Structure formats: C-alpha cells, structure tokens
Amino acid sequence: MTETTRSSGAVAQRALVVGGGVAGLVVARDLAAAGVAVTLVEASDRLGGEVGRHVVGGLPLDAGAESFATRGGTVQTYLDELGLGGDVVLPDPRGAWVQHGAGEAFPLPRTGLLGIPGDLTADDVVAVVGAAGTAEAARLDAAPGEVGADETSVGGLVRVRMGDAVLDRLVTPIIGGVHSVHPDLLSVDRVAPGLRPALRREGSLAAAVLSVRALAPAGSAVAGLRGGMASLAEALVAELDRLGVEVRLGAHVAVLDAGSVTLTGDAPATSPERLEADIVVLAVGDGAGRVLGGRPAHAAGLITLATLVLRDERLDAAPRGTGVLVAPGADGVRAKALTHATAKWPWLAERAGGRHVLRLSYDSPVVTAATTDDELRSTALADASVLLGMSLDPATVEDAARVEWSAPLPQEAVGASSSLPDGVVRVGGAVAGRGLAAVIAHARRVASDLLAR
Ligand SMILES: Cc1cc2nc3c(=O)[nH]c(=O)nc-3n(C[C@H](O)[C@H](O)[C@H](O)COP(=O)(O)OP(=O)(O)OC[C@H]3O[C@@H](n4cnc5c(N)ncnc54)[C@H](O)[C@@H]3O)c2cc1C
C-alpha cells in the first residue's frame, strides 16, 4: 500500500470516496478524522444526495428525506456527535392514514410493523382489511411457525401467513410509501431483522410482530430535526471542511478500479482525469447501474415531489393526521402519498405562520419529466382535495415546487451490476437499504472496518 506522510508526522493512507450523499459524507468524515487523506468526488453540483433543502413560499423545506427511523438509536447517537442532538423532534402523534377508493380512508393501525398487524382482531385493523380479510388472515396465521418462515420477501411472507387482503390493503401502501417498491421486491431480513426468527419462535406472524415491536424502544418510530433533515447534510459538509477533505463537485466517476477512479467533468470537452488511492469507496446511492459510465441495466424510474404552500383554515384540524399513504389502484388519485408537513412537524407549523405545507409524491409514468409544472400543480391540488376530503381552492396556493429523484433500482438489478474490482468497497442505499438509519449505521461500520485493516 502507498503511504503518504502528513505534516503532523502521522502516517495516512489516501482514500477516494465516490458520491457525496449521506453515506459518502459519513465515510469520508470517519476516515478523515482518523488521519486518512480523503478526496470526495460528487457528480452533481451539491453534496447531500437525497438529503437536501429547497425554499418554497419562503420556508426552508426538506427536498428529500424529512425524517429518520429511531430504531437502534444509531441516528440519534450520530446527531449527538455532530452537535445536532438538541434539535431532534418527534412528529405529531396523530399518525397517518391509508387511502383505498375515493372516500375510503382509514387511520393506520397502531400495532403494526411495516403494515403487518400485530393484532388481527383490533378495530383499526378490521376497519381497513375488512371482517372477511382479517378472518382469513387469522386462519392462515394459525399455521405452525415454520410455514412461510423461509419466505425471503415481505410480500411472500405476508401472503403466506396473512393472505392478500392484509398485503394489498395495509402492507403494500405502507411499503410503497416508505421504500418505493412493492413488498415482493423487499427483503424481510433487511427491513425487519428478527421477524422471521420470531415467527418460528412465537408460532404466528402477528405474535412475531408484537415481539419485534416490544424490543424497540418505546416512542415514535421516526424522528426529525427542527429546521429539517438537510441540517444533517450541512453539518457533515462543515465537518469535511474542518477535517480538510478535498471535495470535487461536478465530477462524474466513469471508470472504477481497485486503486483508482477516472473522472469526467461537466463539460463534454473535459478530458478524463485519473485519481489514485489506497482505498476506493463507492457511495453512489441505490441506483448502482447509474454509476460507471455505461447505461443502467434497468432504466431507473422517477419519483416526483410536488410541494404546495397554501392558506386554508380547514387544514388546521389536520383531517388526515400527518398524511395519507395511497393504495395502488385507488380510484381518483394519482399521488402515491401525501405528507401534511405542517401537521406532522410542529416546528414547521410555527414557521409557516398559519399556512400549510403539503407534499405529494408521484412515481413515473404517472408524472414524468414531460409533465409541465402547471399540470403537476393542478394534479397535486386535485389529489390533495381527494386525500384530505375537502375541495381546495387554487387561489389559496401561495407557492408550489417540484423536485425530481431517481427511483431506487430493483434490488436484483443492483446485485447484477454490483461486481466490483477487488478492493473497492460499497456503502449507501445499494447495500445498506433505503433510509438514513440503515445507511448511516452501515457506512460507519464500513469506515471502521477499513480503518482496522
Ligand atoms: C424523496 C425522498 C424522501 C425520502 N425520505 C426519507 C425519510 O423520510 N427518511 C429516511 O430515512 N430516508 C428517506 N429517504 C431515503 C434516504 O434519503 C436515502 O436512503 C439516503 O439519503 C441515501 O443516501 P446515499 O448516500 O446512499 O445515496 P444518495 O443520497 O443517492 O447519494 C449518492 C450520491 O452519489 C452521487 N453519484 C452517483 N453516481 C455518481 C458517479 N458516477 N460519480 C460521482 N458521484 C455519483 C449522486 O449524485 C449522489 O449525490 C428518502 C429519499 C427520497 C428520494
């Protein structure tokens, strides 16, 4: 291994981190803090990846992630370390709803895990799934604990243990809203570690859900930051600056090797540049195919967020709590989810001064790059009217914004294109799974393994 000697006399290695989302920022910080000379290369013109800010109606809002999972305490500990622990806030406890057909909206059951009910007889479960659906689920879930315990996808497990009604009416909308995939494409062990062993042990999936939930600390499953999750990315960027990490923006990594990466700049005429290092960390998010110059094996879809800032006193009552997850195929709605951000986050309501912030998300091809801003704005207002059960007047909208994100590639596509040269390690969404808790915990483990080598 090549070694470079720093002015302090400490012996340091050189690391290249490709991708400046949260995963790349976390690894870069930990390596730099241990004395490694780090260069971070980011294709876009900003750091933070899927965590970022935009200003709508004069309000600084999260343009991507707006919360984190509290499980395991990983993110809270990390925020404490960054000096942001005091800004952690809990969402309003009123919870979210799920929407099926027009006018068919229900509060999400209280005792679930990813929508899988912990109590099939609870009124809030029967209300969504129906008496026949819950009776069928109870019949299936009476099978011995081994039945279905080998199912690796969330969809497969729920179908076998509780049937289609629970899957379609509860689990699919929740997984779609949180993970942007169908439950058939999501690994149980990744999003609910311990659930399959608990099924074998407890003898029913409902009991397994309750046992996994009992292990989690009491309180909200998610939390946020006063001022928005973008503060996390901003704090990390400040840390990289303090630690002397070299950051290259607008530099797309086209070729990756064990000891080097080749960059292409923004301008087509820019000649490729080769950077060498002892450690190469790939942190390019969950669209592995987007990485190395070539075209992705699967075309990545698009997630479009439409944000509306409006003034309508009827929304003060938060008619659907913190928001609504939409079941696929629900009549009359094109959005897949709505977050009533000012109902969810009291700090934001304070800043909004009586106005309301609604954030609606759309998958392609429902909304594509060809959809005009005006079309998106009126689609979002129409959907918000259906989802909130009231006709919203376009004249009350003070501002609107649009943000586009690449949808995660299916896991098997990431796997297929994931053969990396020896010595290149991968962090971030493609290997850790979606969500800040998973991404941060994994990136820290990888950084510590690299330093222990
Ligand atoms: C709209 C939205 C809402 C979300 N809400 C939540 C939430 O509330 N809670 C939660 O926990 N999670 C949420 N997530 C998910 C969470 O934001 C992500 O799991 C996490 O931020 C991913 O971090 P990452 O570093 O792995 O990837 P990314 O943030 O995607 O970062 C990857 C970076 O690599 C760069 N890059 C890609 N290719 C190259 C290349 N060839 N060369 C150089 N650079 C490259 C990209 O430009 C990007 O900056 C949300 C995501 C989205 C899109």
PDBQT file of the ligand as one rigid body, heavy atoms in Angstrom, charges set to zero:
ROOT
HETATM    1  C1  LIG A 501     -37.973  11.910  -1.766  1.00  0.00    +0.000 C 
HETATM    2  C2  LIG A 501     -37.226  11.058  -0.770  1.00  0.00    +0.000 A 
HETATM    3  C3  LIG A 501     -37.682  11.012   0.541  1.00  0.00    +0.000 A 
HETATM    4  C4  LIG A 501     -37.003  10.226   1.473  1.00  0.00    +0.000 A 
HETATM    5  N1  LIG A 501     -37.451  10.242   2.760  1.00  0.00    +0.000 NA
HETATM    6  C5  LIG A 501     -36.745   9.582   3.701  1.00  0.00    +0.000 A 
HETATM    7  C6  LIG A 501     -37.092   9.701   5.067  1.00  0.00    +0.000 A 
HETATM    8  O1  LIG A 501     -38.016  10.443   5.421  1.00  0.00    +0.000 OA
HETATM    9  N2  LIG A 501     -36.367   9.009   5.982  1.00  0.00    +0.000 N 
HETATM   10  C7  LIG A 501     -35.284   8.243   5.610  1.00  0.00    +0.000 A 
HETATM   11  O2  LIG A 501     -34.637   7.645   6.476  1.00  0.00    +0.000 OA
HETATM   12  N3  LIG A 501     -34.913   8.129   4.312  1.00  0.00    +0.000 NA
HETATM   13  C8  LIG A 501     -35.616   8.775   3.356  1.00  0.00    +0.000 A 
HETATM   14  N4  LIG A 501     -35.234   8.687   2.050  1.00  0.00    +0.000 N 
HETATM   15  C9  LIG A 501     -34.112   7.826   1.708  1.00  0.00    +0.000 C 
HETATM   16  C10 LIG A 501     -32.774   8.429   2.127  1.00  0.00    +0.000 C 
HETATM   17  O3  LIG A 501     -32.736   9.783   1.769  1.00  0.00    +0.000 OA
HETATM   18  C11 LIG A 501     -31.676   7.651   1.402  1.00  0.00    +0.000 C 
HETATM   19  O4  LIG A 501     -31.757   6.268   1.766  1.00  0.00    +0.000 OA
HETATM   20  C12 LIG A 501     -30.262   8.156   1.731  1.00  0.00    +0.000 C 
HETATM   21  O5  LIG A 501     -30.191   9.570   1.753  1.00  0.00    +0.000 OA
HETATM   22  C13 LIG A 501     -29.336   7.572   0.657  1.00  0.00    +0.000 C 
HETATM   23  O6  LIG A 501     -28.024   8.036   0.846  1.00  0.00    +0.000 OA
HETATM   24  P1  LIG A 501     -26.846   7.535  -0.130  1.00  0.00    +0.000 P 
HETATM   25  O7  LIG A 501     -25.652   8.310   0.253  1.00  0.00    +0.000 OA
HETATM   26  O8  LIG A 501     -26.790   6.060  -0.129  1.00  0.00    +0.000 OA
HETATM   27  O9  LIG A 501     -27.326   7.905  -1.605  1.00  0.00    +0.000 OA
HETATM   28  P2  LIG A 501     -27.630   9.291  -2.324  1.00  0.00    +0.000 P 
HETATM   29  O10 LIG A 501     -28.210  10.270  -1.377  1.00  0.00    +0.000 OA
HETATM   30  O11 LIG A 501     -28.405   8.920  -3.543  1.00  0.00    +0.000 OA
HETATM   31  O12 LIG A 501     -26.198   9.837  -2.745  1.00  0.00    +0.000 OA
HETATM   32  C14 LIG A 501     -25.454   9.308  -3.818  1.00  0.00    +0.000 C 
HETATM   33  C15 LIG A 501     -24.591  10.408  -4.390  1.00  0.00    +0.000 C 
HETATM   34  O13 LIG A 501     -23.712   9.832  -5.350  1.00  0.00    +0.000 OA
HETATM   35  C16 LIG A 501     -23.639  10.696  -6.464  1.00  0.00    +0.000 C 
HETATM   36  N5  LIG A 501     -23.226   9.916  -7.643  1.00  0.00    +0.000 N 
HETATM   37  C17 LIG A 501     -23.947   8.968  -8.316  1.00  0.00    +0.000 A 
HETATM   38  N6  LIG A 501     -23.223   8.450  -9.336  1.00  0.00    +0.000 NA
HETATM   39  C18 LIG A 501     -22.009   9.066  -9.293  1.00  0.00    +0.000 A 
HETATM   40  C19 LIG A 501     -20.829   8.950 -10.085  1.00  0.00    +0.000 A 
HETATM   41  N7  LIG A 501     -20.748   8.088 -11.098  1.00  0.00    +0.000 N 
HETATM   42  N8  LIG A 501     -19.753   9.751  -9.780  1.00  0.00    +0.000 NA
HETATM   43  C20 LIG A 501     -19.812  10.616  -8.729  1.00  0.00    +0.000 A 
HETATM   44  N9  LIG A 501     -20.918  10.762  -7.946  1.00  0.00    +0.000 NA
HETATM   45  C21 LIG A 501     -22.008   9.992  -8.225  1.00  0.00    +0.000 A 
HETATM   46  C22 LIG A 501     -25.023  11.274  -6.585  1.00  0.00    +0.000 C 
HETATM   47  O14 LIG A 501     -25.033  12.485  -7.325  1.00  0.00    +0.000 OA
HETATM   48  C23 LIG A 501     -25.401  11.472  -5.123  1.00  0.00    +0.000 C 
HETATM   49  O15 LIG A 501     -25.052  12.744  -4.625  1.00  0.00    +0.000 OA
HETATM   50  C24 LIG A 501     -35.876   9.467   1.093  1.00  0.00    +0.000 A 
HETATM   51  C25 LIG A 501     -35.420   9.519  -0.241  1.00  0.00    +0.000 A 
HETATM   52  C26 LIG A 501     -36.087  10.323  -1.154  1.00  0.00    +0.000 A 
HETATM   53  C27 LIG A 501     -35.582  10.401  -2.574  1.00  0.00    +0.000 C 
ENDROOT
TORSDOF 0
